[in-house]
């Protein structure tokens, strides 16, 4: 048994696909399959139940998975300690982020991190299903850390470090019947068409829950993946929006109103897998994040 076999085993176990595991490990599928067969031969057991349509873990595979992960983590820590002692911090960080962050200048943050730790390789990705997809990627080991906007109840199995909390505001066209008010209640928007992000995005989930709890039906007319495009659709008169109060730039033709009947907030958090000690590189990145919140990022 060697570490490469364990890496391939964990990849197949998490992806439940030899093809996806090979892509993830930048290997050909035959190499991954051969490594798994060799591991099964060494352990004298079957680790996966294979069929033409699906791959699942056997009972033995289920038992091996946490031990394999622990062994690989121990090896990584041992390598890191030796490398750091001679050359400085090394490692690989896979970080997930939302498509638009008004509170954190992620590019500047990662640039500063690179200047301090040039031997750490950082890979950045987004998820088409927003914060929910990013959280799942951390849970399944596809990401080491992610920036998400989810409520604590949606962070099961994750450790969260809160970076910033901002209120939600209402956006309406400047000519809208509600535009001249100082504040607005949820019930004032009954019957309106809404513009929002896709299902699975943290702020969409929060707003959906608020209207559901208030017993007010809500029809989302326009769904967009990028928060920064919401004001454009509001300006065009296609609906109203309830969004976090982050910096979306100048918005002529759009009025912003405070919610007065509910304390609705959105929290940006950095999440890692619960029960797993972050690598030294991830810990170093987390330590920089608290200083990366932009002052005055709200409207």
N, C-alpha and C positions, 0 to 999 in steps of 0.2 A: 504494500500500500504506500503510495506517495502523495505529496500534496497536490500534484496536477490531477490525479484521479479524483481526489476529494473535491477539487474546484469544479471539475466537470460534473461530478455527482450532484453537488449543490445547485449548479446551474440548471441541470435537467429537472431536479426536484422542484425548483421554484418556477420554472417555465412550463413544466409538464409537456415538454416537447424537445426532442433531440435537435430538430432544425433550429428552433429559437435559441436553444442553449449554445449551439455551435456559433450562431451569429453573435451572441452576447460575448462569447469567449474568443471571437475572431479566429475560429478554427473550422476545419472542414468537418462535416457530419460524421464521416467514417472514423476520424480520429477520436471524436467524442464517444461514439458507439464502441470502439475498440477499448477505450479506457474503462468504460463502464463494465464491459464484459470481463476485462482483466480484474477489476475490483471485485466483481461478483465471484469470479473463480477463486480469488485469494480468500474471500470471506466464506466461500462455499454456501452461498445463498443467493436468492433472486432479490434484487433491490427494487425493480420496477415490474409492474404487470403491463405488458405491451399487447396492443391489438392494432389492427389496421387503421383504427379511427382515433385511439386515445392512448395516452401513457399515464399511469397512476403509480403512486408509491405502494410497494408491498408493505406488510407489517414490519419486516426487517428494515426496509428503507425508511419508514417512519421513525423507527428507533435510532437509526444511524444519523439522520439529518441534524438534530441538535448537537450531537457529538462531533460531527464533521465540521459544522460551523465553528464550534468552540476550538477545535484543533487548528483550523485555519486562522482564526483570530489570534490564537496564542503564537503561531508562527509569524504572523504579521507584526505582532508586538515585539517579538524577539528580533526580527530583522530591523525594525524601526529603531530599537534601542541601540543596536550595534552601529547602524548607519549614522544616526544622529551623533553618536559619540565621536565619529571620525569626520563626517562631512556636513552635519547640520540636518535639520528636519527634512524628511522625505515622506513620500506617500502619494496616494491618489484619492481625490475627493470627487464624488459624483453628487452634484448639487442640482436640485430642482427649483424652479421659480415660476411664478405666474407671468402672464404675458405683459402685464403693466404693473410697475411698482412706483408709486409716487412718494413713498416714505423712505425708501432705501435706494441710494445710488449704487446698484449692484456692480456696475462696471468699475466704478471708482473703488469700491470695497475690494473687489477681486484684484484690481490693479495694485492696491496697497499691499494686499496679501502676497501677491507675486513678488513685489519688491523686497518683502521681508523674508519670504520663504521660496526662493526661486526653484528649488528642487522638488516642490510639491506640484503634481500635475492636477489641474482642476478641469472637470468636464461639466458643462452647464446644459440643462435641457428644460423644456416646458412639457406640460401635459395637455392634450386636447380636452380633457375632462376636468381641468382646473384643479383646485385645492384637493378635492376628493381623490382624484387620480394620483396626485403627487403623494398624498398620505399613504395610499395603497402601495405605491412604488417604494416608499421607505419601509413599510411593514414587510414587504416581500424581498427586501434586500437589493432592489434595483437602484436605489439611491441611498447615499449615506446621510444626507441632510437635505431639508427642503424648507423653503419659505412658503407658508400657507396662511389663509385667512379663514380658519375654522373655529367653531365654538368648542369649548373643552369637552362637551359630550360626544364630539365627533373625532376625538383624538385617542381613542382606545388603543392601547398597545404602543403608545408613543410618548416620548418625553418632549415637552414643549417649553421653549424659552420665549416669553412674551417680549416683543420688541417695541410695539407701539399700539395704542388703542385710539380710534377716532370715531366720532359720531356719524350716523347716516344723515344725509340731507335729501330734500326733494328737489328735482329739477323739472321745471315746466317751461313751455315757450313764453316769451315775454308778453305775448298778447293773450295768454290763457286767462280764464276767469279767476284763477287762484293766484295769479302772479303778483298782485298788489298786497297780499297779506304779509304780516310779520311772521306768522307761524302757521302750521297746518297739522291736522290730525289725520290718522289713517282713514277714518270714515269719510273725510272730505274728498278722498280719491275714489270712492265707490263708483263703479261704472266706467272709470277711465281705462284707456288702453295704456299698456306699460311697455317700456323698453328695458331690457335687462340682459344679463349675461346668461350663458348656457347653464342648464341643470348640472349640478356637481361643483359649480364655482361657489366658494364659501359665502360671498355676499348675497348671491341669489338664494342660497339655502336659508340664510338668516331672514331675508325679507319675506320669502314664502312662508316661513314659520310664523312671522309676526302677523301677516294677514290671515293665515289659517286660524291662529289663536284668537284673533279678533272677530272671527266669523264673517270676514269680508271677502267675497270672491274676487280673484284677480286674474285678468286676462293679459298675458304677455304677448304683445303683437309682434315685437321685433326682438330677436335673440342675437347677441353679438359676442365674439370671443374676447374682444379687447375693450376694457373699460373706457379707454380714452376716446372711443368712437361714439359712446352713448350721447354726449351733448349734441353731436351732429344730427342724430335722429330726433332728439327732442326739439332742436331748432327748426327742423323740417315739419314739425307738427304731427309726427306719427305717434306720439304718446308722451307720457310723463315717466319719470324714473326716480327710484329711491336707491341712492348709491353712497358708498363711503366718502367722507369728506377728505379726499386726497387731492393732490395737485394735478389737475387735468388741463392746466393752461387757461388762456383767455377764452371766454365763452360768450361772445356777443349774441344777443337774441335769446338767451336762456336766463331765467330767473331761478335763484336758489332760495329755498325756504327751509326753516328749521322745523323738525318734528316736535310737537309740544305735548303729546299725550303718551309717549312711550320713550323710554331710554334705550334706544337702539344703537348699538356700537359694533364696530368691526375691529378685530384684533389681528395684527400681523405677528406671527410666531415663527421661530425656527424650530423644526422638529427633527428628532433622531429616534432611533428604535429604542423602546423601553427595554430594560434588562440587559442591554449590551453596552459595554463601556466604549464610548467613541474613541477613535484613533487619536493619536497626538495631533495629527494634522487637522482633523475635524474640530478638536477642542480649541486649537489655535484660531481657526476661522470663527468659531462661535464667540471667542473672546473679543474679536474685532467687531462683531456685528452690533453690539450694544452702542458703540460709538458712531455707527453709520447712519443713524436716523437723521434725516434732514430737518433741522429746525425750521419752523414756519412752512411745513409741507402742506398743511391744510389750506382750504380756500381763503 
